[in-house]
Amino acid sequence: MFVVFLGIGVLALLGGALLPGLLDGPVAEASPTPSLVATPTPEPLPSLTPDPSSGPSGVAPTPSPAVTPPPAADGFLARAEPCDEPPSSPTCDNSGAENNGDVWILVSFRHASPTDALSVSIHESGTTVAQDGPITLAFCGTNTDCAGWTFFDFHDLDEGDYEARVTRNGTQVATIEFTVN
């Protein structure tokens, strides 16, 4: 049995050595190995808004990335993420950045208190098309430095580009963009 495996191994080595010569094709060259480079945090880009006076350019503007507001004075932080299905952990199992009209907005937070209330609203072209909440973070108990996550689900959204806005006690604390195909 060992001899059979040894024979197959020798044939594979010979085939690998002879095959490029028989095919007489170009030889592949190794590409440079990428390296990590530290770069400064970019400034947020302004939204691209077409100038009606310039006429059609034939190029559709690309929406700017969502910018999360800075932490609140009390240190509260929130992050929003669109999920393609109900999340089972503090990160999406499947991204909902592009979805079929059913999206779960995962909201992860730190430095919350039990009296905080979170809401999510969905906007298309500046118009609110859906909203959910508020939910209070009573599960934080007496912990005034609570961390956790929750999600809000939205269904049957029409095709288009959307922005989810997360508010804490009525103040916007996070945004994220997603597309319904």
C-alpha distance (Angstrom), angle and dihedral (degrees) to the residues before:
residue distance angle dihedral
M1 . . .
F2 3.82 . .
V3 3.81 89.5 .
V4 3.82 91.0 55.6
F5 3.83 92.4 53.1
L6 3.80 90.7 44.7
G7 3.81 90.1 51.1
I8 3.80 92.5 49.9
G9 3.81 90.3 49.3
V10 3.82 92.4 51.3
L11 3.82 91.1 48.5
A12 3.80 90.6 50.6
L13 3.81 91.6 51.3
L14 3.80 92.5 48.0
G15 3.80 91.7 46.8
G16 3.78 91.0 50.2
A17 3.80 91.5 49.8
L18 3.82 96.7 44.6
L19 3.81 101.7 36.6
P20 3.85 97.5 73.4
G21 3.79 90.8 51.3
L22 3.79 92.1 50.0
L23 3.78 93.7 49.4
D24 3.82 91.4 47.3
G25 3.83 91.5 -156.5
P26 3.77 130.6 143.6
V27 3.76 117.4 -69.4
A28 3.79 118.2 -117.8
E29 3.76 117.3 -120.9
A30 3.76 125.8 -148.8
S31 3.77 114.5 -106.3
P32 3.79 119.3 -134.8
T33 3.78 115.1 -86.7
P34 3.81 111.1 -110.7
S35 3.76 116.2 -119.3
L36 3.77 132.0 -155.6
V37 3.77 115.6 -107.6
A38 3.77 124.5 -170.3
T39 3.79 111.7 -128.4
P40 3.78 129.5 -176.5
T41 3.80 118.0 -104.9
P42 3.80 107.5 -90.7
E43 3.76 121.5 -121.3
P44 3.82 113.2 -109.7
L45 3.79 111.5 -91.7
P46 3.78 118.9 -123.5
S47 3.78 117.1 -114.3
L48 3.78 113.7 -92.9
T49 3.77 108.1 -120.0
P50 3.79 119.0 178.8
D51 3.79 115.0 -119.3
P52 3.81 106.5 -130.7
S53 3.83 90.9 -154.9
S54 3.81 92.6 60.5
G55 3.81 93.6 59.9
P56 3.79 126.4 -135.4
S57 3.77 114.0 -33.8
G58 3.79 97.8 -172.2
V59 3.80 90.4 -123.4
A60 3.79 119.5 104.1
P61 3.81 113.7 -137.3
T62 3.78 116.5 -112.8
P63 3.80 114.9 -130.5
S64 3.78 115.0 -114.8
P65 3.79 118.5 -112.9
A66 3.77 116.2 -92.5
V67 3.77 113.3 -97.1
T68 3.80 118.9 -146.3
P69 3.80 112.8 -140.9
P70 3.82 116.6 -114.6
P71 3.81 118.9 -92.7
A72 3.79 117.5 -74.8
A73 3.80 119.8 -104.6
D74 3.82 89.2 -99.0
G75 3.83 91.2 53.5
F76 3.83 97.6 -104.9
L77 3.81 111.7 159.2
A78 3.80 128.9 -173.0
R79 3.79 134.4 -178.3
A80 3.81 126.5 -167.6
E81 3.80 126.0 -154.7
P82 3.83 128.9 177.3
C83 3.82 113.1 -129.7
D84 3.81 129.0 -163.1
E85 3.82 91.7 -142.6
P86 3.80 137.0 14.2
P87 3.83 106.8 -61.9
S88 3.79 118.6 -121.1
S89 3.81 96.1 -168.2
P90 3.83 139.7 21.8
T91 3.82 89.8 -75.1
C92 3.79 130.8 53.7
D93 3.78 116.4 -97.2
N94 3.83 87.5 -150.3
S95 3.79 124.4 15.9
G96 3.77 116.7 -114.2
A97 3.80 94.3 -163.3
E98 3.80 83.8 119.1
N99 3.79 114.7 26.1
N100 3.81 144.6 155.1
G101 3.82 97.3 -106.6
D102 3.81 97.7 -74.7
V103 3.81 111.8 96.2
W104 3.79 136.3 164.3
I105 3.81 114.7 -151.7
L106 3.80 107.8 -147.1
V107 3.81 113.1 -153.3
S108 3.81 117.2 -164.2
F109 3.79 117.4 -173.5
R110 3.81 144.1 179.2
H111 3.79 134.7 -165.1
A112 3.82 93.9 26.3
S113 3.79 128.2 149.6
P114 3.81 129.6 -141.7
T115 3.81 91.7 -107.3
D116 3.82 93.9 57.1
A117 3.81 116.9 111.1
L118 3.82 122.8 -155.4
S119 3.81 127.6 -158.6
V120 3.80 134.6 174.3
S121 3.79 126.1 -151.7
I122 3.80 126.5 -172.3
H123 3.81 118.5 -140.4
E124 3.79 132.3 -168.1
S125 3.81 118.6 -173.6
G126 3.80 90.0 -14.0
T127 3.82 94.0 -53.4
T128 3.81 122.6 115.4
V129 3.82 106.9 -122.9
A130 3.82 99.9 170.1
Q131 3.79 140.6 2.4
D132 3.78 139.4 -175.9
G133 3.78 133.2 -168.5
P134 2.84 158.5 -17.8
I135 3.77 100.7 -146.5
T136 3.77 119.2 175.3
L137 3.78 120.4 -134.2
A138 3.80 92.4 -128.8
F139 3.83 89.4 141.4
C140 3.82 85.9 75.0
G141 3.81 85.9 76.4
T142 3.78 110.5 -169.4
N143 3.81 92.7 -21.4
T144 3.80 107.6 118.2
D145 3.82 91.3 -176.0
C146 3.81 97.1 54.1
A147 3.82 125.3 164.0
G148 3.78 125.4 -167.9
W149 3.77 147.4 109.2
T150 3.77 141.0 -109.3
F151 3.78 136.4 171.1
F152 3.78 140.1 -137.1
D153 3.81 120.9 -152.2
F154 3.80 128.4 -145.5
H155 3.80 126.0 -174.9
D156 3.81 141.0 -168.6
L157 3.80 96.0 21.4
D158 3.82 113.8 168.8
E159 3.80 122.7 -119.0
G160 3.78 112.7 -75.6
D161 3.79 147.2 83.5
Y162 3.80 116.8 -62.5
E163 3.78 141.0 -176.2
A164 3.80 123.5 -148.8
R165 3.81 114.0 -150.8
V166 3.79 120.4 -161.4
T167 3.79 118.1 -156.0
R168 3.79 130.1 -168.4
N169 3.78 114.3 -157.9
G170 3.83 88.3 -18.3
T171 3.83 96.4 -50.4
Q172 3.80 119.9 110.9
V173 3.82 110.4 -115.1
A174 3.83 105.3 164.7
T175 3.81 142.4 11.4
I176 3.78 135.6 -168.6
E177 3.80 132.8 -179.4
F178 3.80 126.9 -138.1
T179 3.80 139.1 168.7
V180 3.80 131.0 -132.0
N181 3.81 112.9 -149.0
